[in-house]
Amino acid sequence: MIKLQVVLFLFLSSFCLCAADDETPPTPKWLRDITRVAYTDLPNTQPLGDWPEKLIEDCGKAGVQLFFSRAHSGEHWNELGWKSAFGKPDPKMGDRDGTREVLALCRKHGIRYIPYYWAQREPASLGEAHPDWRCVNSKGKPTAYFCINTPYRELVKNRIVELVKEIGVDGIFFDMFHARSDECYCPACKAKFGKEPPLKEDFDSVLWQDWVNFKYRSIESTMLEFNRAIKAANPEAALVVNSWNAWVYRHSGNTRNSIRVAEVVDGMLEETGWYDTVDPSFFAFPALHNFMSWHLGGLCKDTRAFMWSSPSFMRTQPVGYTEAAIRVLAMMANGSVPAQSVPGRDVMARYMADTAARDEFFRNDRLHPWCGLVVSEKTELWYGRDNPKNRYVKGVYGAFQTLMERHLPVSLVTDRDLERGKLANHKVLFMPNCAAMSDAELETVRRFVRNGGGLVATYETSLYDEHAKPRDTFGLADVLNAKKTGEFDCQRVVISWDVKHQHGAHLHLAPQHRWAADPVILETLSRRGATQPLTNISYGLPLNCRLLLVEPAKGARSPMRLATATTDKKTGEIKRTNTPAIIESTYGKGKVIYLPHDIATSFFRFGHEHWARILELALREAASEPPPVEVAAPRIVQAMTHTQGSRLVVHLLNDVSSLGRSQNVVGESLYERREVIPIHDIKLTFRDPKLSRFLLVPGNKPLQPTATKDGLTVTVPKLDIHAMVVAE
């Protein structure tokens, strides 16, 4: 047996490879072209009903291009789902070789096949033979998982190379490759980390952050090694991984991985969350699933994103066509390839036909980069601390919901993109409370704005370093033109007729500020109580969120104000402040609008139209160019603008439909969308005068444009669930 010291040396050498600096094998073209996927958790070890023969035949008839099933299932099986030189076959297979059989059936029906491998979980026999390969918790006890920093990594690599080279599968899918909060303290990890790891979570400790990052980098270096290994066996083999369950946000510990894993694999297949009572998400249904598909698509901009859902109630009862189709088309609209679990072959055949009718204008597309919405992993992890939902994520969701409801083109920018200086041709960056930023990120933003890009930032953006340690001033103080003088927390909503202890904040839109005359905002300002005259306009809007007291570093103070009042509990004195609610400036060639309050979280919490309109106005005014297309449709219609070469493709999604007279409540209920309520006469105006041909998809029906002062306008007469307007 190889000595442990030698093994550790090899692992240390491997770990030094940085995914960002080292070349990842190119993603196979066939994977980029895939649009129709049938995901199943069906076992290769045994037949179930008419699985596998008839099911795979029916998938072929339905036009499925890529199929998933289980060749490995951890301790749930006795052994492996194929005959291997690196492990015993599961006894349930008998004389069969389930994985070879499934592959042969897929080949017969023209389907590519990727088997499922449950990451870091193995049959009991492996743990009995190699107890030192198990992960160890902070108390020194072995867990159910196997550590990739032991010789276990080599065993898995040999197995997946065998699957690709000897059996001939088209790739490997690893499910649940996650970093966990109380692992791994085994000798191999301690030696590789190079110092004594912390035993308890401590967000004030850089050592704790280094420990979490070590676990992330361990997974990424493993994925890079695995990807290279299967590409050496077959350059057309694809590595797909599920390792970023961001929808849980610290649910059951740190069961997720860094976004950087997207840099070392060919694709990611993630979950929108279980559509039943175990879903620990907190965003309103169904917008959470729009966001997750959008975010995954943005992470995989250089590869391909596959989004999964479980179209069933309580994981057993399949949903009907309407619900299943809405989920699939929502994934597509938001930039991910649908990889839904098959609910029933009849339903699957219908939504595969829906996808096929659209895939000519979906294949290899990207979300249009007009607005780059910055979602910061460092801010979520280190600034968000043990409560990232309230401290950060609600603001991100509110920002996305604003862009979604206002029909503005939006694509993802991560803090990793900023760190590496990789920005697309965005016209405006939107940074909702992007608090924790490194010097490299700050410089990328400076360069972007200096060269003419627009910037809209809120609340504590850049006020902390990459470890979420407070800075003395804004890291982007020169760009934001702001200096902090204080802070005020007004998250709590106080409703009382007789408030003895005042604590409140208002945003005052002075009549001399142009936004006070905006029709959407003016409608709110003009609302009157029973005792107020009909001519009354109230310019104060209650603001329930966290906010900063700031002053411009130079230039005049804005007439738009933040007013706060709080009662001193000891003296009874009411303390008041009055500071700018907005700082507008220029930096180089770019325009900057800084809002020193967590307005995006306010919109997430309350959904008030005026907060979304303020954000929309800020984005439009700061952007170096207007959006390429304007969509006139109800708020419940999501309009997502994609690019496909020189084409513009606008996805129109009516995903609310009918849930009856109830709503989904996490942990309490689940309602199926039962009917489609059509939306009529949606107008789209395209600004580019070079566009001359407009099609309504599916059906490739020509749309006749009408010249207007803003561009060429086409009308979609009726929208059921989903349609695409293609402009070229």
Buried (B, 14 or more C-beta within 10 A) or exposed (E): EEEBEEBBEEBBEBBEBEBEEEEBBEBBEBBBEBBBBBBBEBBBBBBEEEBBEEBBBBBBEBBBBBBBBBBBBBBEBBBBBBBBEBBEBBEBBEEBBBBBBBBBBBBEBEBBBBBBBBBBBBBEEBBEEBEBBBBBBBEEEBBBBBBBBBBBBBBBBBBBBBBBBBBBBBBBBBBBBBBBBBBBBBBBBBBBBEEEBBEEBEBEEBEBBBBBBBBBBBBBBBBBBBBBBBBEBBEBBBBBBBBBBBBBBBBEBBBBBBBBBBBBBBBBBBBBBBBBBEBBBBBBBBBBBBBBBBBBBBBBBBBBBBBBBBBBBEEEEBBBBBBBBBBBBBBBBBBBBBBBBBBBBEBBBBBBBBBBBBBBBBEEBBBBBBBBBBBBBBBBBBBBBEEBBBBBBBBBBBBBBBBBBBBBBBBBBBBBBBBBEEBBEBBBBBBBBBBBBBEEBBBBBBBBBEEEBBBBBBBBBBBBBBBBEEBEBBBBBBBBBBBBEEBBEBEEEEEEEEEEEEBBBBBBBEEEBEBBEBEBBBEBBEEEEEEEEEEEEBBEBBBBBBBBBBBBBEEEEBBBBBBBBBBEEEEEEEEEBEBBBBBBBEBBEBBBBBBBBBBBBBBBBBBBBBBBBBBBBBBBBBBBEEBBBBBBBEBEBBBBBBBBEEBBBBBBBBBBBEBEEEEBEBEEEBBBBEEBEEBEEBBBBBBEEEBEEBBBBBEEEEBEBEEEEEBBBBBBEEBBBBBBBBBB
